């Protein structure tokens, strides 16, 4: 079991490089199933979510190779995965569904897993593929899809990122034109579309609510470098804010973080956009209000780190969670450190400006784990963060090391508690 020992840290300072985005890399890796030629992805982070998906791709018959920081995926004859347990470990595993169905006319997959932050059904994926002509049958815990896909107009009840990505990939090889309405607008959607277009797809409108995909007969290989991880960048900026630091996050894209940057500025910190990244200086002092929304609204993945920022601010902050119904599990853990937070109907009322005391806390999901690590930097004394499910390493590459490079006192320990 991995745990982390965190001590009250001085002001963080210096520069740190942001990793390539997990949420961009995962769908782009799945896109490798769409072509019999190699797709080479640059600067793939070494995180367990990536490792899990690479194992699933191999199970789907793809040749997968890591060459340093790059990964090559070549799917000469893709097939449905044989090992259902791998699918249960990763929410993004459902992204293989569209590519396999489009390539082979048939796909059988297990239901995906991931963080327990609320209900995330795959109904939107299935209904969208049905609209393109797929027949869907439930076989125990599996979903069997078959049929030749043809372009249609598809409306998503919610702007789901995963469903938008799955439908966009499937539509690249469908016959005719597919229009996806109420599509997700996240930067990762644009990144996937850019990669697919480099492979020979014909996609327009990515980043807007309506995406148009003109089907082609085949896609070819490509070499692609995905975007930087906006959630990791935001987490590092929050770490600087709660330690009164001055940190440059190299490679961070301000346009992908606009809602977060506005909120951080409201707390009183200084934000400076530079050609090399984003610099945050100063301390968060003023309370704020946040409401999570689909992009370009405030990202749900940054709600937990901003809850910790609220603990630094003097006065009452309010954070409303509208995306997932079970995403305040970190609050119970923060209470163990002396935080004053009350949750009512998916709204967290945070009374900040009260010193935290070190203690023992447990990571409940990926983003909560990172937030608790930041809280440990603020707390007096020592904090032990237990992460028995390895949540933090699922989505952050070397987060303790990056924080240490800025002066934080945090280390990974094994079996200490």
Number of C-alpha atoms within 10 A of each C-alpha: 12 18 21 21 20 28 22 22 20 15 21 25 20 13 17 19 17 25 25 24 22 27 23 22 25 21 24 29 24 26 27 31 33 30 22 19 18 21 26 24 22 18 20 23 22 19 16 18 24 21 13 17 24 23 17 24 26 18 17 20 18 23 19 20 14 13 11 10 11 16 20 21 27 23 24 15 15 25 22 21 22 15 14 16 13 18 24 16 17 21 18 21 27 22 25 30 28 31 26 28 29 27 25 16 15 19 24 21 22 24 18 20 17 18 15 14 18 11 9 16 10 15 10 21 21 21 19 23 29 17 17 23 18 23 17 17 12 11 11 8 10 13 16 20 23 19 18 17 25 20 22 20 13 21 17 17 10 14 20 20 17 22 25 25 25 25 28 28 32 30 32 33 27 26 18 15 18 25 22 24 19 18 28 28 22 21 21 28 23 21 21 25 26 20 21 25 17 16 22 18 24 19 23 17 16 25 19 15 13 17 22 20 27 18 23 16 11 15 21 17 21 19 15 20 17 22 23 25 24 28 26 26 26 25 21 26 26 26 31 30 31 28 25 22 24 24 23 28 25 19 21 30 21 18 12 20 21 14 17 23 21 12 17 25 15 16 21 17 23 17 18 13 15 15 9 13 19 23 20 26 21 19 23 27 23 21 23 20 14 22 16 20 14 17 18 17 15 21 21 21 19 21 23 24 27 25 28 27 31 29 28 28 24 17 16 18 22 20 22 20 22 14 17 15 12 12 23 22 15 23 21 16 21 26 15 16 22 15 23 18 21 14 15 9 8 16 16 20 19 27 20 24 19 14 14 24 20 22 19 16 24 20 24 25 22 23 26 28 25 28 26 29 27 28 30 32 27 29 21 18 15 18 25 24 25 26 20 14 15 18 23 26 19 20 24 25 19 15 21 20 15 17 22 15 15 22 16 24 20 25 16 15 15 11 9 12 12
